[in-house]
């Protein structure tokens, strides 16, 4: 398969972390499954990826990739103009807010000169191994850095065992996340790369 623009790490990565309150998992999952269905039926303007921590405090991480700040603004504008989708999301906003703590958002730029190993692309992998650190060294993984100096080193794995092995060889600020297809709005190339994983479960 030839390498396309979509097969590269996104130049700009949006990461939103939502910590869940204890016992909120099932209710939160139901809301996000419904939101993903609404995204598919009401024309969500941009793919997004959801993943949740597999150990420790429960957090859900959301990922959006953009080619530029200009594209990010275009996507935001497209959301705002999609009145049916925004109305549907607003309906579940209050119930969802009751299940989560304050979210943490970061925008980080891809640093090819600091990355090492196979590049991670958005939508790749059933598990994500993410290390947050502050270092100027070249790092194993795909590196994204925010304007505030927050560094995300991302690697993907197909199995939990592989992900845990990566975590064991990484720094202490490493998180293993399981991608949740039923909470995500996948791009066509994500589905094509792993159709079994992204097939809707009934």
Residue pairs with C-beta under 8 A, 6 or more apart in sequence:
4 189
6 121
6 187
6 189
7 121
7 189
8 119
8 121
9 65
9 110
9 112
9 115
9 119
9 120
9 121
9 122
9 142
9 144
10 65
10 66
10 67
10 110
10 121
10 122
11 66
11 67
11 68
11 109
11 110
12 65
12 66
12 67
12 68
12 69
12 71
12 72
12 107
12 108
12 109
12 110
13 63
13 64
13 65
13 66
13 107
13 108
13 109
13 110
13 122
13 144
13 152
14 62
14 63
14 64
14 65
14 66
14 72
14 105
14 106
14 107
15 61
15 62
15 63
15 105
15 106
15 107
15 108
15 144
15 152
16 61
16 62
16 103
16 104
16 105
16 106
17 59
17 60
17 61
17 62
17 103
17 104
17 105
18 59
18 60
18 61
18 62
18 100
18 101
18 103
19 57
19 58
19 59
19 100
19 101
19 102
19 103
20 28
20 58
20 59
20 60
20 99
20 100
20 101
21 99
21 100
21 101
24 58
24 99
24 100
25 58
27 95
27 99
28 60
28 96
28 99
28 100
29 180
29 182
29 183
31 92
31 95
31 96
31 99
32 50
32 60
32 180
32 182
32 183
33 182
33 183
34 92
35 88
35 89
35 92
35 183
36 50
36 182
36 183
36 184
36 185
38 44
38 85
38 88
38 89
39 48
39 85
39 185
40 185
42 82
42 84
42 85
42 88
43 82
43 85
44 82
44 85
44 185
45 75
45 78
45 79
45 82
46 64
46 75
46 78
46 79
46 185
47 64
47 122
47 123
47 184
47 185
47 186
47 187
47 190
48 62
48 63
48 64
48 184
48 185
49 62
49 63
49 64
49 122
49 123
49 179
49 184
49 186
49 190
50 60
50 61
50 62
50 63
50 179
50 180
50 183
50 184
51 60
51 61
51 63
51 128
51 177
51 178
51 179
51 180
52 58
52 59
52 60
52 61
52 177
52 178
52 180
53 59
53 60
53 61
53 175
53 176
53 177
54 127
54 160
54 163
54 176
54 177
54 178
55 176
56 175
59 175
60 180
60 183
61 128
61 130
61 177
63 122
64 75
65 122
66 72
66 75
72 107
79 85
79 86
80 86
106 146
106 148
106 150
106 152
107 146
107 147
108 144
108 145
108 146
108 150
108 151
108 152
109 144
109 145
109 146
110 142
110 143
110 144
111 143
111 144
111 145
113 138
114 136
114 137
114 138
114 139
114 143
114 145
115 138
115 139
115 141
115 142
115 143
116 138
116 139
116 140
116 141
117 140
117 141
117 142
117 155
119 142
120 141
120 142
120 154
120 155
120 156
122 187
122 190
123 186
123 187
123 189
123 190
123 193
124 156
124 190
124 193
125 155
125 156
125 157
125 158
125 179
126 156
126 157
126 158
126 159
126 178
126 179
126 194
126 197
127 156
127 157
127 158
127 159
127 160
127 162
127 163
127 176
127 177
127 178
127 179
128 154
128 155
128 156
128 157
128 163
128 176
128 177
128 179
129 141
129 154
129 155
129 156
129 157
129 163
129 166
129 167
129 170
129 174
129 175
129 176
129 177
130 152
130 153
130 154
130 155
130 174
130 175
130 177
131 139
131 141
131 152
131 153
131 170
131 171
131 173
131 174
131 175
132 150
132 151
132 152
132 153
132 173
132 175
133 139
133 151
133 153
133 171
133 173
134 149
134 150
134 151
135 151
139 151
139 153
140 153
140 155
141 153
141 154
141 155
142 153
142 154
142 155
143 151
143 152
143 153
143 154
144 151
144 152
144 154
145 151
145 152
153 170
155 166
157 163
157 166
160 176
160 178
163 176
164 176
166 174
166 176
167 174
167 175
167 176
179 197
181 197
181 198
181 200
182 200
182 201
186 198
190 198
191 198
